Amino acid sequence: MPLLVNLRHLETHEIRLKGKLPVKELDIDPHDEVIQVREPLEHDLEVQKLEDGLLVQGHLHLALDCQCVRCLKPFQHHLELDNWACHLPLDGEDCAPVVNDCVDLTPYVREDILLEFPRHPLCKLGCRGLPKSSVGKSRNASGTGKAELGSSAWAELNKLKL
Ligand SMILES: [Zn+2]
């Protein structure tokens, strides 16, 4: 089900839209390999009719599958918009398009959700990236390797001297 508000229903009472919007309907393309949208958008919205348009208020939640930009660990980022509000004029230049007495809220939700996407997803605050200890160890290991080579070469030379 897309996020449709039927204006006829709204004539008589407020509308509450609660449910999950499938990934396909939300149709978000983050243009970013480190963020994927695989779960539906959960929404709980109230729609009121004002004199000049609609007022939509409520809660949005979307789980994002992210990859940490520093340590590459996959993790889930929960995007919560707790007091989301949107005013949709029904008249004038910027008015919301009405099709068969219905207004589709999806584009407005999509836009605001995209604004909340993390720019540089981190698995945790202050992630320091790939563990330094392992990098250090491998460096040390190669270092000792060279040292050993070196010492054995010296040993060879020493043998020649003798
Ligand atoms: Zn990380």
Residues whose N, C-alpha, C, O or C-beta is under 5 A from the ligand:
A	BS01	ZN	C68 R70 C71 L72 K73 C123 K124 C127
